[in-house]
Amino acid sequence: MNVAELVGRIVASQGAGYAFGVVGSGNFVVTRTLVERGAGFVAARRLIWHGEPVPAEQRARAALAAGEAAGEDALYLFRGQLYLLRWDEGRLGEVVRVLGSTPLERPLDRAFACHAYAVTGRAREARALLVGLAARGFADVPWDGRWLTAMALVADAVRRVGPSDIAEEACELLAPWRDQVVATPTTCLGSVAHYVGVLAAALGRRQQADDAFAQASEVHERMSAPVWAARTRRAWRRTDQPGDVATRP
């Protein structure tokens, strides 16, 4: 028995009823051990990246109910999963309609809002948030487990609305992480290489973009992530369409 399995057994013995999607090599053992001892497994994150929106939303709502019953801040985590579902479904307009009354207290909140504005064609609002996030070399974006998520959202927004100086800075920051996947315990935004690719393409760095997209495509195929594989293919095709970073579709 290793440490992770022992932790799983102890947590199960204390009455844990649910195991949520987790990241990290040891955490998979903890989750398996909990499930073996009767805990329900809520796998919304994996269903989202597999492109199964209906069961994913059902699982996400089940996780929300379980988290709230346990007194946790589950709503904040649920909103991240719901955002990715609405993006996949082409329904981010619903998100934008409530942004005006939503406090954007955390940098990650502002990254999600910036991305929603960019995807729905609200370039002015997206750029305003981008400039704030990028201030002092993205110094206000915490260097924590959600840093890659915030920077991935920034990268996709910058690809859509510019400006090129922010695209260049974001590309330099993300490039060392291109072998990683943008994942938290509740969300997954695909391969970091995908975002390096879209930024490199927007900056006219064709070889860097091609290399990054090829890497991202391989990662997404291994993950069985059809939504992300399709996004990478579309972004790769756009490298053949010349245009300024601020005007590309």
Buried (B, 14 or more C-beta within 10 A) or exposed (E): EEEBBEBBBEBBEEEBEBBBBBBEEBBEBBBBBBBEBEBBBBBBBBBBBBBBBEEBBBBBBBBBBBBEEEEEEBEEBBBBBBBBBBBBEEEBEEBBEEBEEEEBEBBBBBBBBBBBBBBBEBBEBBBBBBEEBBEEEBEBBEEEEBBBBBBBBBBBBBBBBBBBEBBBBBBEBBBEBBEEBBBBBBBBBBBBBBBBBBBBBBBBBEEBBBBBBBBBBBBBEEBEBBBBBEBBBEBBEBBEEEEEBBEBE
